[in-house]
Amino acid sequence: MPLAPYACNPALSLGRRFHEPDAPTRTVYQRDRDRIVHSTAFRRLVYKTQVFLNHEGDLFRTRLTHSLEVAQLGRSIARALHLNEDLVEAIALAHDLGHTPFGHAGQDALNDCMRAHGGFEHNLQSLRVVDLLEESYPQFNGINLSFETREGILKHCSRDNARALEALEPNGVGRRFLDGTQPSLEAQLCNLADEIAYNAHDIDDGVRSGLISMEQLLEVALFEDHYRQALRDFPDLQATHLQRRLLFETIRRMLSAQVYDLIEVSQASLAAVAPASLNDVRLAGPLLSFGEAARSRSGQLKLFLFRNLYRHPQVMHTMDLAKQVIRDLFNAYTHAPHEIPASFGAEGVDVHKAQCEGATPLARVIADYIAGMTDRFASREHQRLTGQRLLV
């Protein structure tokens, strides 16, 4: 299917930070996707929390399964909008590479630990992973992705961090946060596909966990409408033993409705603005969006999940323990940096030399090390270093 004139064309990519010859059988974005899939950080996502900790159940989503779901939704929408599917997939698969163990609780705790050292933000850490921390190539750090993939990975960025990035890479991926321009449509699409994915699968995992029920979800208009439609079309699903099928059918319909709404509204927006190039996209406002009604219903669902799932006492108790694990690990490594393997470093700097002039500060090396941990490795390290077992 031909690309729209405003899509990212791999032949016109702004390139990689370190020049490499083109691959004979793959475009630049296909090559990016392959490098991400083969990275160490991508494999770690299978043991990183989405909402429920990895040990709490075999069927709950992880950062890996979430990333795959975002990629699937993103490719489907990109195809309808004539955008570059391979770039969307690459961004989707890489967007959570910098996430800490224990989900947002881990990020919040690590950000608190790093407050005096520039803070911690998982989008910026994802960029740091692909630019610096992966060690796959002899000639450079990171995996040397294209500008367009890196731009999509950096979903959010403070002005202070953007200025720091700009100093290191003039007119690079941090520039748009300083001049107020937009990323590619492929990057914009991944943000929206991410939202569709986590709303849907958090419903599924929440019901599976027993922390929320379908009866509670009937308070949410987006869920209730599709639940009622599913029962009208398949009345047998009322049976107790078919409740899982009813939930799946409801979520499937919710997903489809949000995807079709996004496509329809975005097509109308693109037709009205008529961008003739990627540069036109960057200079316009956001061009991909949900309709007003869909956005309102999505907001209602988010509020429901926040109140009833993310702030459920059982989840909060576990997350409080997870935060304590991160704080204890940071404190332990600060006072005993030799506990970090000598082979680990940031920007090629051995952690045992990290306080030398010109080297990566020790606190940032510690943050890099902790952020790269899986849930279970962090729990084991915490027990080894403190003698406590906070998480089963």
HELIX and SHEET records of a PDB file:
HELIX    1   1 PRO A   10  LEU A   12  5                                   3    
HELIX    2   2 VAL A   28  VAL A   37  1                                  10    
HELIX    3   3 THR A   40  ARG A   44  1                                   5    
HELIX    4   4 LEU A   45  TYR A   47  5                                   3    
HELIX    5   5 ASN A   54  GLU A   56  5                                   3    
HELIX    6   6 ARG A   63  LEU A   81  1                                  19    
HELIX    7   7 GLU A   85  ALA A   94  1                                  10    
HELIX    8   8 GLY A  103  CYS A  113  1                                  11    
HELIX    9   9 ARG A  115  HIS A  117  5                                   3    
HELIX   10  10 HIS A  122  ARG A  128  1                                   7    
HELIX   11  11 VAL A  129  LEU A  133  3                                   5    
HELIX   12  12 PHE A  147  ILE A  153  1                                   7    
HELIX   13  13 ARG A  159  LEU A  168  1                                  10    
HELIX   14  14 ARG A  176  ASP A  179  1                                   4    
HELIX   15  15 LEU A  185  SER A  209  1                                  25    
HELIX   16  16 MET A  214  LEU A  217  1                                   4    
HELIX   17  17 ALA A  221  ASP A  233  1                                  13    
HELIX   18  18 PRO A  235  GLN A  238  5                                   4    
HELIX   19  19 THR A  240  LEU A  242  5                                   3    
HELIX   20  20 GLN A  243  VAL A  273  1                                  31    
HELIX   21  21 LEU A  278  LEU A  283  1                                   6    
HELIX   22  22 GLU A  292  LEU A  305  1                                  14    
HELIX   23  23 PHE A  306  TYR A  310  3                                   5    
HELIX   24  24 PRO A  313  HIS A  335  1                                  23    
HELIX   25  25 PRO A  337  GLU A  339  5                                   3    
HELIX   26  26 VAL A  351  LYS A  353  5                                   3    
HELIX   27  27 LEU A  362  ALA A  371  1                                  10    
HELIX   28  28 ASP A  375  THR A  386  1                                  12    
SHEET    1   A 2 GLY A 345  ALA A 346  0                                        
SHEET    2   A 2 VAL A 349  ASP A 350 -1                                        
END                                                                             
